[in-house]
Amino acid sequence: MGCRTCDSVDVVEVPEQSLEAYMAVGSPAVDAMFPSLSVGDRELLIQARRRRRGRFHWYLCPTCWEAL
């Protein structure tokens, strides 16, 4: 997903079946479904799901987040 501030692109790799299940249902919570991911990686998935559903999303890469 691209950062809204600097246009850098961040990627997280997860099993496709798990990702599709999360994107389709959104439940269980992302932290329960992907407990081994970092907080930042889970945030990327949350924002990707919001974007896919046509909702407002605002992803900032770690560099831009720290600059806030």
C-alpha positions in Angstrom: 0.0 0.0 0.0 1.2 3.5 -0.8 2.0 6.1 1.9 -0.3 9.1 1.6 2.5 11.5 2.3 5.6 10.3 0.5 4.2 7.7 -2.0 6.6 4.9 -0.8 5.1 1.5 -1.0 5.0 -1.0 1.9 4.2 -4.7 1.5 3.4 -7.4 4.0 3.2 -11.1 3.1 0.6 -13.3 4.6 -1.1 -16.5 3.4 -3.5 -15.7 0.6 -6.4 -17.7 2.1 -6.1 -15.9 5.4 -5.9 -12.5 3.7 -9.0 -13.2 1.6 -10.9 -14.3 4.7 -9.9 -11.1 6.6 -10.7 -8.9 3.6 -14.1 -10.6 3.1 -15.3 -10.7 6.7 -13.0 -8.6 8.7 -13.5 -10.8 11.7 -11.9 -12.0 13.8 -9.9 -8.9 14.5 -6.7 -8.5 12.6 -4.5 -9.0 15.7 -6.2 -12.3 16.4 -6.0 -13.4 12.8 -2.3 -12.3 12.3 -0.7 -12.4 15.8 2.8 -12.8 14.4 2.7 -9.5 12.5 4.0 -6.3 13.9 1.5 -3.5 14.8 2.6 -1.6 11.7 2.0 -4.6 9.4 -1.4 -5.1 10.9 -2.2 -1.4 10.4 -1.3 -1.8 6.7 -3.9 -4.7 6.4 -6.5 -2.7 8.2 -6.1 0.3 5.8 -6.0 -2.1 2.8 -9.3 -3.6 3.9 -10.8 -0.1 4.3 -9.5 0.9 0.9 -10.9 -2.3 -0.7 -14.3 -1.6 0.7 -14.3 2.0 -0.6 -14.0 3.6 2.8 -11.7 6.4 3.9 -8.2 5.1 4.5 -5.1 6.9 5.5 -1.9 4.8 5.5 1.4 6.5 6.6 4.7 4.6 6.2 6.8 4.2 9.3 9.1 7.1 8.3 6.3 9.5 7.8 4.5 8.3 11.0 7.6 9.0 13.1 7.9 12.5 11.5 4.4 13.5 12.8 
